[in-house]
Amino acid sequence: MLRLVCAIALGAFLGLPAAADVSIKRLFDREQKSLNAIPQDRLATLLERSNEAKASYGGVNYTHEWLSNQPRASGGKEWRCLAEALYFEARGESVKGQFAVAEVIMNRVKSAGYPDTICGVVHQGTGRKYACQFTYTCDGNAEIISEPKAFERVGKIAKVMAKGAERPLTNGATHYHTKSVNPRWASKFPRTATIGYHHFYKQPKRISSN
């Protein structure tokens, strides 16, 4: 209706004859009838697909439906390290949040300042209590996977990311922390994103003095 009013007003402004107003009204009437003829469940599906398209990037869609349609994942040591990290660090997050944590790990793998393997990144500092990079590896608690369904889901994400999926969510973040803590380094690192229960940060560039 608003479009119709605007169109008629535009016609009046441009000095179009009244017959043009009638034609415009007929055009919008036909459009409305066409929309009304679409079943409500079909409209809902179209809207859902539209929302999913907004949540997708490079063939990856950050929704539970997309993830559930991916094949069950398995792999070698590197896949297992990433899957375990996602399970213990982010299994309570949304799909998007879990992908974001995976991005941090993969960003570190690609960075010269960190180990060049997934397992190397995940277990960096392990063995020194609370001196590791990922707390679950050095908090003294046994790493027991008690939620197999959750592990299956993050395993799929690990497979996609380990195969080289793009990393658009965190803008190159190499660090993150939950909203419930405020580590000292956070004030010195540029924040790149907040997704779910985590803040994400980039390693600050060192400026050398001459």
C-alpha positions in Angstrom: 0.0 0.0 0.0 2.8 2.4 0.8 4.4 1.8 -2.5 1.1 2.5 -4.2 0.7 5.8 -2.4 4.2 6.8 -3.3 3.7 5.8 -6.9 0.5 7.8 -7.2 2.1 10.8 -5.5 5.1 10.6 -7.9 2.6 10.5 -10.8 0.9 13.6 -9.6 4.2 15.3 -9.1 5.3 14.5 -12.7 1.9 15.6 -14.0 1.0 12.2 -15.3 -2.7 11.7 -16.3 -5.2 10.0 -14.0 -5.2 7.0 -16.3 -1.6 6.4 -15.3 -2.6 6.3 -11.6 -5.2 3.6 -12.5 -2.5 1.6 -14.4 -0.1 1.8 -11.5 -2.9 0.6 -9.1 -3.7 -2.3 -11.3 0.0 -3.2 -11.5 0.3 -3.3 -7.7 -3.0 -5.2 -7.4 -1.7 -7.9 -9.6 1.5 -8.0 -7.6 -0.4 -8.3 -4.3 -2.6 -11.1 -5.8 0.6 -13.0 -6.9 2.0 -12.7 -3.4 -1.2 -13.8 -1.8 -1.3 -16.9 -4.0 2.0 -18.2 -2.6 1.4 -20.7 0.2 2.5 -19.5 3.6 4.9 -22.4 4.1 6.5 -21.6 0.8 7.0 -18.0 1.9 8.5 -19.1 5.1 10.9 -21.4 3.2 12.0 -18.5 1.0 12.6 -16.2 4.0 14.6 -18.9 5.7 16.7 -19.4 2.6 17.3 -15.7 2.4 18.4 -15.5 6.0 20.7 -18.5 5.5 22.3 -16.8 2.5 23.1 -13.8 4.7 24.8 -16.2 7.2 26.9 -17.9 4.5 30.4 -17.3 3.2 32.4 -19.2 0.6 30.1 -22.2 0.6 30.0 -22.4 4.4 26.7 -21.6 6.1 26.8 -20.8 9.8 23.5 -22.5 10.7 22.6 -25.7 12.6 20.7 -26.9 9.5 23.7 -26.6 7.2 26.0 -28.2 9.7 23.6 -31.1 10.3 23.5 -31.8 6.6 27.3 -32.2 6.4 28.7 -35.8 6.5 30.0 -37.2 9.7 33.6 -36.2 10.0 36.8 -38.0 10.9 40.4 -37.5 10.3 44.0 -37.7 11.5 45.9 -36.1 14.3 45.5 -32.5 13.2 41.7 -32.9 12.7 41.4 -34.4 16.2 43.4 -31.6 17.8 41.1 -29.0 16.3 37.9 -30.9 17.1 39.0 -31.4 20.7 39.9 -27.7 21.0 36.4 -26.7 19.7 34.7 -29.2 22.0 36.4 -28.0 25.2 36.6 -24.3 24.3 33.3 -23.6 22.4 30.9 -26.5 22.4 28.2 -24.3 24.1 28.5 -21.6 21.5 26.5 -21.1 18.3 27.7 -22.6 15.1 29.0 -19.2 14.1 30.8 -18.9 17.4 32.4 -22.3 17.0 33.6 -21.4 13.5 35.0 -18.2 15.0 37.1 -20.0 17.6 38.3 -22.4 14.8 39.4 -19.3 12.9 41.6 -18.1 15.7 43.4 -21.5 15.8 43.8 -21.5 12.0 44.9 -17.9 12.0 47.7 -18.8 14.4 48.7 -21.8 12.2 49.1 -19.4 9.3 51.0 -16.8 11.4 54.8 -16.8 11.6 54.6 -16.1 15.4 53.0 -19.5 16.2 53.6 -23.2 15.5 52.8 -24.1 11.9 50.5 -27.1 12.8 47.1 -27.3 14.4 48.3 -29.5 17.2 51.3 -27.3 17.7 49.1 -24.3 18.2 46.5 -26.0 20.4 49.2 -27.5 22.7 51.6 -24.6 22.8 52.6 -24.1 26.5 50.9 -27.3 27.6 52.7 -28.8 30.6 52.9 -25.5 32.5 49.8 -25.0 34.6 47.8 -22.0 33.3 50.7 -21.0 31.1 49.2 -22.7 28.0 47.4 -21.0 25.2 44.2 -23.0 25.5 43.2 -23.4 29.2 41.7 -26.9 28.9 45.1 -28.3 28.0 46.7 -27.3 31.3 44.0 -26.8 33.9 44.6 -30.1 35.5 41.3 -31.6 34.5 40.9 -34.8 32.5 39.9 -34.2 29.0 36.9 -36.4 28.8 34.4 -36.1 25.9 31.1 -36.8 27.6 28.8 -35.3 24.9 29.4 -37.3 21.8 26.7 -35.4 19.8 28.5 -32.1 20.5 31.8 -33.6 19.5 30.3 -34.9 16.3 29.1 -31.3 15.5 32.4 -29.6 16.2 34.2 -32.4 14.3 32.4 -31.3 11.2 33.5 -27.8 11.7 37.1 -29.0 12.3 37.0 -30.9 9.0 35.8 -27.9 7.0 38.4 -25.5 8.6 41.3 -27.9 8.4 40.6 -28.3 4.7 41.2 -24.6 4.2 37.8 -22.9 4.5 37.9 -19.1 4.3 38.0 -17.2 7.6 35.8 -14.1 7.4 34.3 -13.9 10.8 37.0 -12.6 13.1 39.1 -10.3 10.8 42.3 -12.1 11.4 41.9 -12.6 15.2 44.6 -14.6 17.0 43.2 -14.3 20.5 39.9 -14.5 22.3 38.4 -14.6 25.7 35.0 -15.1 27.2 32.9 -12.1 28.3 33.2 -13.2 31.9 36.9 -12.4 32.2 39.1 -9.4 31.4 42.7 -10.4 30.8 45.4 -7.7 31.0 46.4 -8.1 27.3 42.9 -7.3 26.1 43.4 -3.6 26.6 46.4 -3.6 24.3 45.1 -5.8 21.5 42.7 -4.4 18.9 39.3 -6.1 19.2 38.1 -7.4 15.8 34.7 -9.0 16.7 32.3 -10.1 19.4 30.5 -13.4 18.5 28.3 -15.1 21.1 30.1 -15.3 24.4 33.6 -14.4 23.1 35.5 -11.3 22.3 38.1 -11.6 19.5 41.4 -9.7 19.1 44.2 -9.3 16.7 47.9 -9.5 17.7 49.1 -5.9 17.7 51.8 -5.1 15.2 55.1 -4.2 16.7 56.5 -0.9 15.5 60.2 -1.0 15.3 62.2 2.2 16.1 65.1 3.2 14.0 
